[in-house]
Amino acid sequence: MKIPKQIRNMGLVHYLGALAALLLLVFGYFLLAPHTQEVSVVIRLADKDMIWLDNGSPRSVSVESIRPGIKETDAFGRVSAEVVRVSSFDQPVRESQYIQKKTVYVTLRLRASYNEKKDQYRYQGTVLQMGDWVRFTVQSSIINGLVMQIPSRNDQQQTPVLLNAQLKTEGPFTHEPFSETTGVDRYIADAITVGDKVTDSEGNVLAEVLEKTVNPATRITIDQYGVVHTQQDMRKYDVTLSLRVTARRIGDELYYLDLVRLKVNAPLPLFLSKIDIEPRITEIVSVGK
């Protein structure tokens, strides 16, 4: 192979000048390029265009591809994004009972640029801010949702709460309108077992049935003279439950499944192994014990 005449005529000064220019470019890149560092971010998956429906939560089948260990690399083969944790549980409020929705939290480790003056991270041109919408692609999986924590923290302020609740014939899971009694059918009472638990995808216990009491329900009737009578119902049963739930403290309020505020008479969705029920809270016994 013949070396071009111009290159053969280049002397030592030219070589040194070219080397100095190259070193200057490298130095300028490291001097002016933004400082990068790893940061862990927690994102709740949600569709911005469908936030009005089930809080934008995705369907169960649409999050199967997002799993710990999947990575995104840059042109130099360096890992720029990695899914380190995926935690999910059943969506407590659903517009449609026939579409299973999940509340999904994804923890990502990102190699992002960091602005020390603003204490701000930027990834792929997107500024990472609490409560802001983001959309990333990690190994052909779309991470679309709201930034909940940056950087991620292990302290979730989880608080155990002991409470009592009564199951009634109302709410999204039971639709029989018995105005004269609040009892439920026997098969519903039998499907609830002491020790049954509500868990998330990582096996963390979100709620547990500690005690169950089943008694014949009372029916209210009115005779032909307008006199009100109470008698034992032959079909319906009153079910009272003692429960321990895991709540998150936000300010002075306690929230179960991130959405349900724990108050007396509030509905409490329980996705048990054999049945989904929604008893109403009758008493908050203790908090943090």
C-alpha positions in Angstrom: 0.0 0.0 0.0 1.4 3.4 -1.0 1.5 6.1 1.6 0.2 9.5 0.2 3.0 11.9 -0.6 1.5 14.6 1.7 1.7 12.3 4.7 5.3 11.3 3.9 6.3 14.9 3.8 4.8 15.7 7.2 7.5 16.3 9.7 7.7 15.8 13.5 6.2 19.2 14.1 3.1 18.3 12.2 2.7 15.0 14.1 3.1 16.8 17.4 0.6 19.5 16.3 -2.0 16.9 15.4 -1.4 15.0 18.7 -1.8 18.3 20.6 -5.1 19.1 18.8 -6.4 15.6 19.6 -5.5 15.9 23.3 -7.1 19.3 23.4 -10.3 17.9 22.0 -10.3 15.1 24.6 -9.6 17.5 27.4 -12.3 19.9 26.2 -14.8 17.0 26.1 -14.1 15.9 29.7 -14.1 19.6 30.8 -17.3 20.6 29.1 -19.3 17.4 29.1 -21.8 17.1 31.9 -20.9 15.1 34.9 -22.6 11.7 34.9 -23.4 9.4 37.9 -25.7 6.5 38.7 -29.0 7.3 40.4 -31.9 5.1 41.4 -35.3 6.3 40.4 -38.8 4.8 41.3 -41.5 5.2 38.7 -45.1 4.3 39.0 -46.3 2.9 35.6 -49.2 4.9 34.2 -50.5 6.1 30.9 -50.7 9.9 30.8 -53.5 9.9 28.3 -55.6 7.5 30.4 -54.9 9.0 33.9 -58.6 9.6 34.3 -59.3 5.8 34.1 -58.0 3.7 37.0 -55.3 6.3 37.6 -53.7 5.3 34.3 -52.6 1.9 35.7 -51.6 -0.7 33.1 -53.2 -4.0 32.5 -51.6 -7.1 34.1 -50.5 -8.6 30.8 -48.8 -5.3 29.6 -46.2 -5.3 32.3 -45.0 -8.9 32.0 -41.9 -7.8 29.9 -40.7 -5.4 32.6 -38.6 -7.5 35.0 -35.5 -7.1 37.1 -32.2 -7.4 35.2 -33.2 -6.0 31.8 -30.7 -3.4 30.6 -30.2 -0.6 28.0 -26.7 0.0 26.7 -25.2 3.0 24.8 -23.1 2.9 21.6 -20.0 2.0 23.6 -21.7 -1.0 25.3 -22.0 0.8 28.7 -25.1 0.1 30.8 -27.2 3.3 30.8 -30.3 2.0 32.3 -31.2 -1.2 34.3 -34.4 -2.4 36.0 -33.4 -3.5 39.5 -36.8 -4.0 41.1 -40.5 -4.4 40.1 -43.2 -4.4 42.7 -46.9 -4.6 42.0 -50.3 -5.3 43.5 -53.9 -5.4 42.4 -55.4 -2.0 41.6 -57.8 -1.2 44.4 -60.1 1.1 42.4 -61.2 -0.2 38.9 -63.5 1.4 36.5 -64.2 -2.0 35.0 -64.4 -5.2 37.0 -63.6 -7.3 33.9 -60.2 -5.8 33.3 -57.5 -6.7 35.7 -55.3 -3.7 36.5 -52.1 -3.5 38.5 -50.4 -0.8 40.5 -46.7 -1.2 39.4 -43.6 0.4 40.8 -40.4 0.1 38.8 -37.0 0.9 40.3 -34.4 1.9 37.7 -30.7 2.5 38.0 -29.8 5.2 35.5 -26.5 6.7 34.3 -27.6 10.3 34.2 -26.0 13.7 34.0 -25.9 15.6 37.2 -26.1 19.3 37.8 -24.6 20.0 41.2 -25.8 23.6 41.4 -29.4 22.7 40.8 -29.1 19.2 42.4 -30.8 17.9 39.3 -30.5 14.8 37.2 -31.1 14.5 33.5 -31.4 11.3 31.5 -31.7 11.2 27.7 -32.6 14.8 27.7 -35.4 14.4 30.3 -35.0 16.2 33.6 -35.9 13.8 36.4 -38.3 15.5 38.8 -40.7 14.2 41.5 -44.2 13.9 40.1 -43.2 14.5 36.5 -44.0 12.2 33.5 -41.2 10.2 31.9 -41.0 7.7 29.1 -37.9 5.5 28.6 -37.1 2.4 26.6 -35.2 -0.4 28.3 -34.5 -3.5 26.2 -37.6 -3.0 24.0 -39.8 -2.4 27.1 -41.4 1.0 27.6 -41.2 2.5 31.0 -43.9 5.1 31.0 -45.2 6.8 34.2 -44.7 9.2 37.1 -41.4 9.7 39.0 -42.2 8.9 42.6 -38.7 8.9 44.2 -35.4 10.3 43.1 -33.1 9.0 44.3 -34.9 5.9 45.6 -35.1 5.3 49.3 -35.6 2.2 51.3 -37.7 4.0 54.0 -41.3 3.7 52.9 -42.7 4.7 56.3 -44.7 1.4 56.4 -47.0 1.3 59.4 -49.0 -1.8 60.7 -52.6 -1.0 61.5 -55.0 -3.2 63.4 -58.7 -2.6 62.6 -62.1 -4.2 62.5 -64.4 -4.3 59.5 -67.8 -5.6 58.5 -68.8 -7.2 55.2 -72.0 -5.8 53.7 -74.0 -6.4 50.6 -72.7 -3.3 48.8 -69.7 -2.0 47.0 -68.1 -3.1 43.7 -67.7 -6.7 44.6 -71.2 -7.5 45.9 -74.3 -6.2 44.1 -77.3 -7.7 45.9 -79.5 -4.8 47.1 -81.0 -6.1 50.4 -82.1 -2.9 52.1 -83.6 -4.8 55.0 -80.4 -6.7 56.0 -76.7 -6.1 55.7 -75.8 -9.8 55.7 -74.1 -11.8 52.9 -74.6 -15.3 51.5 -73.0 -18.2 53.4 -70.7 -19.1 50.5 -69.1 -15.6 50.7 -68.5 -16.0 54.4 -67.0 -19.5 53.9 -64.6 -18.2 51.3 -62.9 -16.0 53.8 -60.3 -17.9 55.9 -58.4 -16.8 59.0 -54.7 -16.4 58.1 -55.4 -15.5 54.5 -53.2 -12.7 53.2 -53.1 -10.0 50.6 -49.5 -9.8 49.1 -47.7 -7.9 46.4 -45.6 -9.4 43.7 -42.6 -9.7 46.0 -44.5 -11.6 48.7 -44.8 -8.6 51.1 -47.9 -8.9 53.2 -50.2 -6.0 52.7 -53.2 -7.3 54.7 -54.0 -10.4 56.8 -57.2 -11.8 58.3 -56.6 -12.3 62.0 -60.1 -13.3 63.1 -63.5 -13.9 61.6 -66.9 -13.9 63.2 -70.0 -15.2 61.4 -73.5 -14.8 62.9 -77.0 -15.0 61.4 -78.0 -11.6 60.0 -81.0 -9.7 61.3 -83.8 -8.8 58.9 -86.1 -5.8 59.4 -89.8 -6.4 58.4 -92.9 -4.3 58.6 -96.3 -5.9 59.1 -99.7 -4.8 57.7 -100.2 -2.4 60.6 -96.9 -0.6 60.0 -95.2 -2.1 63.0 -91.4 -2.7 62.6 -90.2 -6.2 63.5 -86.7 -7.7 63.6 -86.1 -11.3 63.0 -83.3 -13.7 62.2 -82.6 -13.9 58.4 -82.6 -17.5 57.1 -80.2 -16.8 54.2 -77.9 -14.0 55.1 -75.0 -13.8 57.6 -73.2 -10.9 59.3 -69.4 -11.2 58.8 -67.0 -9.2 61.0 -63.3 -9.3 60.5 -60.2 -8.4 62.6 -57.5 -7.4 60.2 -53.9 -6.2 60.2 -53.0 -4.0 57.2 -49.8 -2.4 56.1 -50.3 1.3 55.5 -48.1 4.2 54.3 -48.1 7.3 56.4 -48.3 10.5 54.4 -48.5 13.5 56.7 -51.2 12.8 59.3 -53.0 10.3 57.0 -52.7 6.5 56.6 -53.1 5.0 53.2 -53.6 1.3 52.2 -52.6 0.2 48.7 -51.5 3.8 48.1 -55.0 5.0 47.4 -57.4 3.9 50.2 -57.4 6.3 53.2 -58.0 4.4 56.4 -61.0 6.0 58.0 -64.0 4.5 59.9 -66.8 3.5 57.3 -64.3 3.6 54.5 -64.3 0.6 52.1 -61.3 -1.7 52.4 -60.5 -3.7 49.2 -59.1 -7.2 50.1 -57.8 -9.4 47.2 -57.8 -12.7 49.1 -56.8 -16.1 47.6 -60.4 -17.3 47.1 -62.4 -14.1 46.9 -62.3 -10.4 46.5 -64.2 -8.5 49.1 -64.7 -4.9 50.2 -65.7 -4.7 53.9 -66.2 -1.4 55.6 -64.0 -0.3 58.4 -65.9 -0.1 61.8 -63.0 0.5 64.1 -59.3 1.4 64.0 -57.9 -0.5 67.0 -54.3 0.5 67.0 -51.6 2.1 64.7 -47.9 1.0 64.7 -48.3 -2.1 66.9 
